[in-house]
Amino acid sequence: MTIEMKMDQRYEQGKNEGEQNRDRELIAKWLQKGKTIAEIAEDLDRSEEYVKNLM
């Protein structure tokens, strides 16, 4: 594996972790406001399983 490939892989990992952190914050905020898991999943355009895993 080349250095460029490793850098790309780390970039994608960081990007995915950043998106998940943002989603966790939104989920917590929306749960406090009384939204359901189904509503949150729809707002995030993700599955309910994804939302449950991040909770």
Long-range contacts (C-beta under 8 A, 24 or more apart in sequence): 20-54, 23-50, 23-51, 23-54, 24-54, 27-51, 27-54, 27-55, 31-55
